[in-house]
């Protein structure tokens, strides 16, 4: 029997975030949106380099989240913890950058605030729920 780590609501949010990361990077890679729809300063090469510095973080967060929700052979909770920590870091780094610049756009702030805060809910749950041993789970 596989242990349930997330509520159905949490699962839906995690899938949305993980697929959202992948879609976001496809949009960036294929330049689907015009620069004027991107965040302030996006036309500058330094800002684009800053944005690309999130690529490995976001993709690793997405992949570990997907593995954590689909694996039956590996320790799902370890993958989910990695995903949640990376997701929260990505959201926090983006918000910190925009605070430093004094930039505010609700279309960029709200999603990144969700990335920063949402993972704290399941991480708190993991930290406060006693671990069940595999042997007790099988009986």
C-alpha positions in Angstrom: 0.0 0.0 0.0 1.4 3.4 -1.0 1.3 6.1 1.7 -0.7 9.2 0.9 1.5 12.2 1.5 -0.7 15.0 0.0 -4.4 15.9 0.1 -6.3 15.9 -3.2 -6.2 19.8 -3.1 -2.4 19.7 -2.5 -1.9 17.2 -5.4 -3.9 19.4 -7.8 -1.9 22.5 -6.8 1.4 20.6 -7.1 0.5 19.3 -10.6 -0.5 22.9 -11.6 2.8 24.3 -10.4 4.9 21.6 -11.9 3.2 21.7 -15.3 3.2 25.5 -15.1 7.0 25.5 -14.7 7.4 23.4 -17.8 4.9 25.6 -19.8 6.6 28.8 -18.6 10.0 27.6 -19.8 8.5 26.5 -23.2 7.0 30.0 -23.5 10.4 31.5 -22.8 12.4 29.1 -25.0 10.1 29.6 -28.0 9.5 33.3 -27.3 5.8 32.9 -27.5 5.0 36.2 -25.6 6.3 39.5 -26.8 8.8 41.3 -24.4 6.2 43.9 -23.5 4.1 41.3 -21.8 7.1 40.1 -19.8 8.2 41.7 -16.5 9.9 45.1 -16.3 13.3 45.2 -17.9 12.9 41.9 -19.7 14.3 43.3 -22.9 17.8 43.8 -21.2 20.2 40.9 -21.6 21.2 41.0 -17.9 17.6 40.5 -16.9 17.1 37.7 -19.4 20.3 36.1 -18.0 18.8 36.5 -14.4 15.6 34.8 -15.6 17.5 31.9 -17.3 19.3 31.4 -14.0 16.0 30.0 -12.7 15.7 27.4 -15.4 17.6 24.5 -13.6 15.9 25.4 -10.3 12.4 25.4 -11.8 12.8 22.3 -14.0 14.4 20.3 -11.1 11.5 21.4 -8.9 9.0 20.3 -11.5 10.7 16.9 -12.2 11.0 16.0 -8.5 7.4 17.0 -7.9 6.2 14.9 -10.8 8.3 11.9 -9.6 7.1 12.4 -6.0 3.5 12.2 -7.2 3.9 9.3 -9.5 6.6 7.0 -8.1 5.7 3.7 -6.5 9.2 2.4 -6.1 11.1 5.4 -4.7 10.6 7.4 -1.6 8.0 9.8 -2.8 8.2 12.1 0.3 11.9 12.8 -0.3 11.2 13.9 -3.9 8.3 16.0 -2.7 10.3 17.7 -0.1 13.0 18.6 -2.6 10.4 19.9 -5.0 8.7 22.0 -2.3 12.0 23.6 -1.1 13.1 24.4 -4.7 9.7 25.8 -5.5 9.6 28.0 -2.5 13.1 29.2 -3.1 12.3 30.1 -6.8 9.3 32.2 -5.7 11.2 33.9 -2.9 14.1 34.8 -5.1 11.9 36.3 -7.8 10.0 38.4 -5.2 13.2 39.5 -3.6 14.6 40.7 -6.9 11.5 42.7 -7.7 11.4 44.2 -4.2 15.0 45.4 -4.7 14.0 46.9 -8.0 10.8 48.4 -6.6 8.8 46.6 -9.4 5.2 45.6 -8.7 3.0 43.8 -11.2 0.2 41.7 -9.8 0.4 39.3 -12.7 4.0 38.4 -11.7 3.8 38.9 -7.9 0.8 36.6 -7.3 2.1 33.5 -9.0 5.5 33.9 -7.3 3.9 34.5 -3.9 2.1 31.2 -4.4 5.4 29.6 -5.3 6.9 31.0 -2.1 4.1 30.2 0.3 2.2 27.1 -0.9 5.0 24.6 -0.3 5.1 25.6 3.4 1.7 23.9 3.9 2.7 20.4 2.9 6.2 20.8 4.4 4.6 21.7 7.7 2.4 18.7 7.4 5.4 16.4 6.7 7.3 17.9 9.7 4.4 17.5 12.1 3.1 14.1 11.0 4.8 11.1 12.6 6.5 8.8 10.1 4.9 5.4 9.6 7.2 2.5 9.2 6.9 0.3 6.1 6.5 -2.8 8.2 3.4 -1.3 10.1 2.0 -0.1 6.8 2.0 -3.6 5.3 0.0 -5.1 8.2 
